[in-house]
Amino acid sequence: MNSLIRQVLGEARESETRTYRVTAHPKHLDQIEELFWWMNSTRSGHSGSAKIYIDGDGAARVEIKKTDGELKKPDQEPESKCNGKPEFEVGLE
């Protein structure tokens, strides 16, 4: 694939592969996979936003481990926000 095609597809930047182990209820894993599927679908030039929430009763017990090291922590500790806004947001630009 030539460099112009890579730029159009957004692959001109350096990339790397990381591997994670995610443990959760099968239904929650399905929902996470659907989010990943949607993220992959944006490679065709689609822009959008997604939000994932963790339920308040503790049933969503998701554990994510990086197989070759520690997870990167945010630069600032997430603050609890009132009025229904997410505590943590990420925007990939």
N, CA, C and O of each residue as an XYZ file, in Angstrom:
372
protein
N       0.849     -1.157      0.000
C       0.000      0.000      0.000
C       0.906      1.235      0.000
O       1.810      1.336      0.830
N       0.670      2.181     -0.931
C       1.543      3.343     -0.981
C       1.199      4.342      0.111
O       0.157      4.232      0.756
N       2.097      5.337      0.321
C       1.927      6.256      1.452
C       0.695      7.146      1.310
O       0.084      7.495      2.320
N       0.305      7.526      0.081
C      -0.888      8.349     -0.094
C      -2.136      7.590      0.373
O      -2.986      8.149      1.067
N      -2.237      6.323     -0.010
C      -3.384      5.511      0.424
C      -3.365      5.364      1.936
O      -4.416      5.438      2.573
N      -2.189      5.157      2.524
C      -2.089      5.056      3.987
C      -2.558      6.343      4.658
O      -3.228      6.291      5.689
N      -2.210      7.511      4.080
C      -2.644      8.786      4.654
C      -4.161      8.915      4.578
O      -4.799      9.348      5.537
N      -4.735      8.544      3.447
C      -6.183      8.630      3.281
C      -6.882      7.729      4.285
O      -7.916      8.104      4.838
N      -6.335      6.555      4.526
C      -6.930      5.620      5.477
C      -6.569      5.942      6.928
O      -7.065      5.299      7.853
N      -5.704      6.936      7.122
C      -5.314      7.304      8.479
C      -4.269      6.394      9.067
O      -4.147      6.311     10.289
N      -3.512      5.711      8.239
C      -2.508      4.773      8.726
C      -1.090      5.314      8.576
O      -0.127      4.567      8.746
N      -0.946      6.598      8.262
C       0.377      7.155      8.058
C       1.146      7.283      9.368
O       2.377      7.263      9.367
N       0.440      7.414     10.477
C       1.096      7.543     11.768
C       1.648      6.198     12.209
O       1.174      5.137     11.801
N       2.652      6.278     13.045
C       3.231      5.065     13.614
C       2.182      4.375     14.481
O       1.424      5.045     15.182
N       2.131      3.075     14.441
C       1.184      2.347     15.274
C       1.886      1.197     15.961
O       2.990      0.812     15.578
N       1.248      0.657     16.965
C       1.767     -0.502     17.674
C       0.589     -1.368     18.093
O      -0.560     -0.927     18.062
N       0.874     -2.573     18.475
C      -0.151     -3.502     18.914
C       0.051     -3.788     20.397
O       1.167     -4.060     20.841
N      -1.028     -3.723     21.147
C      -1.001     -4.051     22.565
C      -2.041     -5.128     22.822
O      -3.051     -5.200     22.121
N      -1.803     -5.958     23.817
C      -2.704     -7.054     24.129
C      -3.185     -6.923     25.571
O      -2.404     -6.649     26.482
N      -4.487     -7.124     25.753
C      -5.113     -6.999     27.069
C      -5.939     -8.247     27.357
O      -6.420     -8.916     26.443
N      -6.092     -8.546     28.645
C      -6.981     -9.624     29.078
C      -8.144     -8.964     29.812
O      -7.952     -8.286     30.821
N      -9.354     -9.173     29.288
C     -10.548     -8.565     29.865
C     -11.416     -9.678     30.441
O     -11.779    -10.629     29.749
N     -11.734     -9.536     31.713
C     -12.581    -10.507     32.391
C     -13.848     -9.786     32.842
O     -13.784     -8.757     33.515
N     -14.997    -10.340     32.463
C     -16.279     -9.735     32.826
C     -17.384    -10.742     32.518
O     -17.126    -11.818     31.978
N     -18.592    -10.386     32.861
C     -19.766    -11.182     32.516
C     -19.852    -11.271     30.986
O     -19.570    -10.280     30.311
N     -20.228    -12.418     30.421
C     -20.286    -12.544     28.956
C     -21.097    -11.449     28.264
O     -20.712    -10.980     27.193
N     -22.214    -11.037     28.866
C     -23.033     -9.973     28.265
C     -22.244     -8.661     28.190
O     -22.332     -7.936     27.199
N     -21.474     -8.362     29.241
C     -20.684     -7.140     29.257
C     -19.537     -7.228     28.251
O     -19.202     -6.242     27.596
N     -18.942     -8.402     28.134
C     -17.886     -8.581     27.121
C     -18.444     -8.361     25.720
O     -17.785     -7.754     24.875
N     -19.652     -8.849     25.474
C     -20.289     -8.624     24.173
C     -20.464     -7.136     23.907
O     -20.222     -6.670     22.793
N     -20.885     -6.387     24.926
C     -21.085     -4.953     24.749
C     -19.758     -4.240     24.480
O     -19.701     -3.327     23.655
N     -18.700     -4.649     25.166
C     -17.380     -4.065     24.932
C     -16.919     -4.375     23.509
O     -16.377     -3.505     22.828
N     -17.135     -5.616     23.058
C     -16.764     -5.986     21.686
C     -17.540     -5.173     20.665
O     -16.995     -4.797     19.627
N     -18.817     -4.896     20.949
C     -19.607     -4.079     20.028
C     -19.028     -2.664     19.940
O     -19.007     -2.065     18.864
N     -18.561     -2.133     21.072
C     -17.906     -0.831     21.052
C     -16.649     -0.884     20.193
O     -16.415      0.012     19.382
N     -15.837     -1.929     20.363
C     -14.623     -2.080     19.555
C     -14.971     -2.213     18.077
O     -14.299     -1.640     17.220
N     -16.032     -2.975     17.783
C     -16.454     -3.128     16.386
C     -16.792     -1.766     15.805
O     -16.373     -1.429     14.697
N     -17.561     -0.979     16.570
C     -17.944      0.346     16.099
C     -16.715      1.214     15.869
O     -16.645      1.926     14.867
N     -15.743      1.167     16.779
C     -14.509      1.938     16.613
C     -13.797      1.535     15.327
O     -13.294      2.393     14.601
N     -13.750      0.234     15.040
C     -13.132     -0.228     13.791
C     -13.881      0.304     12.577
O     -13.265      0.600     11.553
N     -15.188      0.428     12.676
C     -15.976      0.877     11.533
C     -15.706      2.338     11.191
O     -15.996      2.770     10.076
N     -15.159      3.101     12.126
C     -14.886      4.513     11.849
C     -13.671      4.689     10.941
O     -13.411      5.802     10.484
N     -12.932      3.638     10.673
C     -11.754      3.719      9.795
C     -12.127      4.115      8.370
O     -11.252      4.506      7.596
N     -13.375      4.024      8.016
C     -13.803      4.361      6.659
C     -14.018      5.862      6.482
O     -14.523      6.296      5.447
N     -13.642      6.653      7.477
C     -13.782      8.090      7.361
C     -14.932      8.656      8.155
O     -15.272      9.829      8.005
N     -15.530      7.852      8.988
C     -16.663      8.269      9.818
C     -16.131      8.861     11.121
O     -15.214      8.306     11.726
N     -16.692      9.963     11.545
C     -16.374     10.522     12.858
C     -17.589     10.368     13.760
O     -18.726     10.370     13.288
N     -17.350     10.237     15.030
C     -18.471     10.094     15.946
C     -17.974     10.062     17.371
O     -16.791     10.289     17.626
N     -18.855      9.786     18.291
C     -18.470      9.675     19.688
C     -19.193      8.493     20.306
O     -20.255      8.079     19.840
N     -18.607      7.964     21.353
C     -19.195      6.827     22.046
C     -19.016      7.046     23.542
O     -18.065      7.698     23.973
N     -19.924      6.504     24.319
C     -19.831      6.594     25.770
C     -20.086      5.205     26.324
O     -20.992      4.503     25.874
N     -19.292      4.815     27.294
C     -19.525      3.548     27.982
C     -19.685      3.896     29.466
O     -18.909      4.681     30.012
N     -20.677      3.320     30.099
C     -20.870      3.599     31.514
C     -20.790      2.291     32.303
O     -21.029      1.203     31.778
N     -20.450      2.439     33.563
C     -20.386      1.309     34.482
C     -21.548      1.467     35.449
O     -21.697      2.514     36.079
N     -22.358      0.448     35.567
C     -23.567      0.565     36.393
C     -23.225      0.821     37.856
O     -22.137      0.499     38.333
N     -24.175      1.401     38.535
C     -23.954      1.829     39.909
C     -24.151      0.767     40.973
O     -23.794      0.996     42.128
N     -24.706     -0.392     40.627
C     -24.963     -1.386     41.678
C     -23.835     -2.402     41.814
O     -23.939     -3.345     42.599
N     -22.765     -2.217     41.058
C     -21.611     -3.089     41.197
C     -21.669     -4.371     40.403
O     -20.774     -5.205     40.534
N     -22.698     -4.565     39.575
C     -22.814     -5.805     38.809
C     -21.799     -5.878     37.666
O     -21.416     -6.969     37.244
N     -21.367     -4.729     37.169
C     -20.401     -4.725     36.062
C     -18.996     -4.800     36.640
O     -18.344     -3.776     36.846
N     -18.552     -5.979     36.891
C     -17.235     -6.202     37.484
C     -16.251     -6.518     36.366
O     -15.952     -7.680     36.089
N     -15.762     -5.475     35.738
C     -14.844     -5.627     34.610
C     -13.420     -5.505     35.122
O     -13.100     -4.578     35.867
N     -12.566     -6.436     34.725
C     -11.150     -6.384     35.076
C     -10.359     -6.406     33.769
O     -10.534     -7.298     32.939
N      -9.496     -5.422     33.603
C      -8.685     -5.326     32.394
C      -7.224     -5.315     32.807
O      -6.804     -4.490     33.618
N      -6.459     -6.229     32.248
C      -5.026     -6.305     32.533
C      -4.271     -6.230     31.210
O      -4.674     -6.826     30.211
N      -3.189     -5.498     31.223
C      -2.304     -5.434     30.068
C      -1.351     -6.619     30.186
O      -0.744     -6.826     31.237
N      -1.217     -7.389     29.127
C      -0.447     -8.628     29.237
C       1.058     -8.390     29.352
O       1.783     -9.266     29.824
N       1.534     -7.224     28.931
C       2.984     -6.994     28.978
C       3.357     -5.748     29.781
O       4.309     -5.049     29.436
N       2.615     -5.473     30.843
C       2.933     -4.321     31.678
C       1.709     -3.776     32.379
O       0.678     -4.441     32.478
N       1.843     -2.560     32.861
C       0.767     -1.902     33.594
C      -0.069     -1.051     32.648
O       0.426     -0.577     31.625
N      -1.346     -0.858     32.996
C      -2.205      0.049     32.256
C      -1.720      1.483     32.476
O      -1.279      1.832     33.571
N      -1.803      2.307     31.436
C      -1.431      3.714     31.556
C      -2.501      4.433     32.362
O      -3.692      4.336     32.067
N      -2.059      5.154     33.379
C      -2.988      5.931     34.203
C      -3.178      7.302     33.564
O      -2.274      7.808     32.900
N      -4.362      7.912     33.762
C      -4.576      9.256     33.232
C      -3.633     10.260     33.905
O      -3.205     10.065     35.042
N      -3.323     11.332     33.180
C      -2.446     12.366     33.730
C      -3.054     13.001     34.979
O      -2.339     13.353     35.918
N      -4.377     13.144     34.982
C      -5.067     13.678     36.152
C      -6.073     12.645     36.641
O      -6.685     11.928     35.849
N      -6.230     12.584     37.949
C      -7.204     11.657     38.524
C      -8.610     12.084     38.097
O      -8.952     13.259     38.227
N      -9.436     11.156     37.588
C     -10.800     11.523     37.195
C     -11.582     12.068     38.379
O     -11.493     11.548     39.491
N     -12.353     13.129     38.126
C     -13.186     13.718     39.167
C     -14.624     13.278     38.965
O     -15.103     13.178     37.835
N     -15.300     13.018     40.059
C     -16.707     12.664     39.982
C     -17.494     13.890     39.546
O     -17.360     14.966     40.128
N     -18.320     13.716     38.513
C     -19.123     14.823     38.001
C     -20.595     14.536     38.281
O     -21.063     13.411     38.110
N     -21.298     15.544     38.703
C     -22.728     15.406     38.948
C     -23.492     15.594     37.646
O     -22.885     15.637     36.576
N     -24.758     15.702     37.717
C     -25.711     15.963     36.639
C     -25.571     15.027     35.433
O     -25.770     15.451     34.295
N     -25.234     13.767     35.675
C     -25.274     12.765     34.618
C     -24.119     12.765     33.640
O     -24.132     11.981     32.691
N     -23.114     13.617     33.833
C     -21.975     13.627     32.913
C     -21.013     12.500     33.290
O     -20.916     12.128     34.459
N     -20.306     11.961     32.299
C     -19.372     10.878     32.619
C     -18.208     11.382     33.482
O     -17.801     12.539     33.382
N     -17.686     10.495     34.324
C     -16.549     10.840     35.148
C     -15.274     10.886     34.327
O     -14.333     11.592     34.693
N     -15.222     10.157     33.237
C     -14.003     10.050     32.437
C     -14.391     10.031     30.983
O     -15.257      9.250     30.588
N     -13.777     10.866     30.179
C     -14.067     10.935     28.759
C     -12.768     10.862     27.973
O     -11.737     11.360     28.426
N     -12.810     10.252     26.811
C     -11.650     10.165     25.934
C     -12.080     10.587     24.552
O     -13.133     10.164     24.075
N     -11.288     11.411     23.899
C     -11.546     11.776     22.508
C     -10.332     11.451     21.660
O      -9.253     11.993     21.897
N     -10.484     10.592     20.692
C      -9.383     10.248     19.785
C      -9.463     11.163     18.581
O     -10.427     11.097     17.818
N      -8.464     12.017     18.396
C      -8.486     12.967     17.288
C      -7.398     12.632     16.299
O      -7.249     13.319     15.288
